[in-house]
Amino acid sequence: MGNWPGVTVEKKEGKLKKHSDVTITDLPGIYSLSPYTLEEVVARNYLVGERPDAILNIIDGTNLERNLYLTTQLIELGIPVVAAINMMDIVRKNGDKINTDELSRQLGCKIVEISALKSDGILQAAEAAIKAAESGKPVPQHTFSGAVEHAIAHIEEAAVHNLPLEQQRWYAVKIFERDEKILAQLNLSETTLEHIEQDILAAEKELDDDAESIITNERYVYIASLMKACYKKKSVGKLTTSDKIDKIVTNRILALPIFAFAMFLVYYISIGSIGDWTVGFMNDTLFGEWIVPWVASSLDAIGCADWLNGLIADGIIGGVGAVLGFVPQMMILFLLLSILEDCGYMSRVAFIMDRIFRKFGLSGKSFIPMLVASGCGVPGIMASRTIEQDRDRKMTIMTTGFIPCGAKMPIVAFIAGALFGGSAWVATAAYFIGVGAVIVSGIILKKTKAFAGDPAPFVMELPSYHAPVASNIFRATWERGWSFIKRAGTVILAASIIIWVLNSLSFEGGFHYIGEGDSKSILNVIGEWIAVVFAPLGFGNWQAAVATILGLVAKEEVVGVFGSLAGMENMLDLVEMGDLTSQQQAGLLFFGGSKLAGFSFMIFNLLCAPCFAAMGAIKREMNNAKWTWFAIGYMCVFAYAISLIVYHIGLLFGGVFSAWTVIAFILLAALIYLLVRKNKHTA
């Protein structure tokens, strides 16, 4: 769920409470039955192909004219329709009046007033739809002008007379509009098409417009007559409260600073202050001082074998606990993001970003998947279906993974706490590094033949501002948080056990269990092979290399690996560390206390290929193996280049110069060239 269009991209089914025999199918929100995007195709194909028993059309009461356009099309399908006018609480608050009885009479369908925000009228709307389904009576259909009706009558007779009577008019109207998908579906003969075309051309000549525009115009003429009879607006021409707020938060000069400040505040509270305290309590006190020592001593007391004690205390509890330690922090983050979404602000961010994105060849529509991806990358990638052009959709799929999702935030929080004293600037920087990576990628990719072309126009219905509703906020927070917890109890648990086993066994001197670190573990050896790849990025130790690779399974596992290995290294006894938190100790152990190395590690793990689940989503949405591997490869190469540039140019400020510094400058020069070079593929 989300307080903006484009969140639902697949149909979802469920049973209606107290009506076990009733199935409700929730379709992606659409504005018309002329589909341009993938999720609109999903909705139309279901309505036309599956033909449900009844349609419950949810209409925004604050934007009635715009929403009735779809209603007029749904009525033509020959399926019983019930219209539920939503946001009636806001309509009444604004002093506006909708004569629903008269509107129902003129449309010919049942109308129910509802408020989803306050849960008013919801069940009544569902029960009205049930009655409509039981009656099976289609809604009487309005008529167009004489020339159009004449053409439609000819089309019905010539092309769709063999279809069920209740379906003929809708198909005839779509043929009149020259809808390519419907024409392909019907597979009409050339003779029939030529006959129909003459009727359409005659109507176009008489009305002096193209067929599709004629239908659109006549629908709005009809809707205008409905509005005149049924809708009275109290404050015509006056700015609403939302308009007044938007004059500030979407201002060309103030919009970005306000957005940056809002995100800083979110991360300051969730990562830097309250959230940092919760992580300290969870990791240092709850797990570090209470649970792990108690479990270890209890297992010793019952004579448990050392290996089993280590597996349970260090492998399972240490690994899973390191991830669960971030749950309160993530819950605070999700809570704050949910508040911004529910009040209506985050949908404005897409509008704000459209101005910036459009300058670089992207559409604000690309930011909608990125808003969704702040919770999880999988639905974010799926939300790319809202984009019309295939090239822009592919580019959005490739770049959405750059935005820090909930699974990546523990990595950010870990680096912030371990090396930067819990600074909120690190988390804020991580978010805007992701946005920056999207923009830079957009500029580079738009200058290639495969992605060249103007971005799709961005039109978005902005919800009115309102006070956040507690039930919505807590539901959204819990759904995101529960997903995080479930992965800790499944994927992270399994990975932590594997990590412990591989780090407790060795092939040196024969296959055996490592007692007191007498030889290198299997994991150590594997990690050293991989670490060579990451050494130029500043984190060339085997532990960080293993964490990075296992992050491809689940990004939370990056922190889980550090948790498991930290306990197994007995890091409290490693050196005299003084009064340091467990995160700070881990920062010293795995990054030598180097802020630059830790920051480089964070950048790479933020920008490289996402987790396996998100890769699966990329494969499904691309529907092409070549493009899938190209997307994954691009993210990895881009992440490596940016991380290398940041690390070695950062070292230069400390007086460290090497051959890698030269390579870093070459990469930076290449990046700048790709950004500023002339686009050869523009018209």
Buried (B, 14 or more C-beta within 10 A) or exposed (E): EBBBBBBBBEBEEEEBEEEEEBEBBEBBBBBBBBBBBBBBBBBBBBBBEEBBBBBBBBBBBBBBEBBBBBBBBBBBBBBBBBBBBBBBBBBBEBEBEBBBEBBBEBBBBBBBBBBBBEEBBBBEBBBBBBEBBEEEEBBEBBEBBEBBEBBBEBBBEBBBEEBEEBBBBBBBBBBBBBBEBBBEBBEBEEEBBEBBEEBBEBBBEBBEBEBBEBBBBBBBEBBEEBBEEBBEBEEEEEEBEBEEBBEEBBEEEEBBEBBEEBBBBBBBBBBBBEBBEBBBBBBBEBBBEEBBEEBBEEBEEEEBEEBEBBBBBBBBBBBBBBBBBBBBBBBBBBBBBBBBBBBBBBBBBBBBBBBBBBEBBBBBBBBBBBBBBBBBBBBBBBBBBBBBBEBBBBBBBBBBBBBBBBBBBBBBBBBBBBBBEBBBBBBBBBBBBBBEBBBBBBBBBBBBEEBBBEBBEBEBBBBBBBEBBEEBBEBBBBBBBEBBBEBBEEBBBBBBBBBBBBBBBBEBEEEEEBEEEEBBBBBBBBBBEBBEEBEBBBBBBBBBBBBBBBBBBBBBBBBBBBBBBBBBBEBEEEEEBEEBBBBBBBBBBBBEEBBBBBBBBBBBBBBBBBBEBBBBBBBEBBEEEEBBBBBBEBBBEBBBBBBBBBBBBBBEEEEEEEEBBEBBBEBBEEBEEBEEEEEEEEE
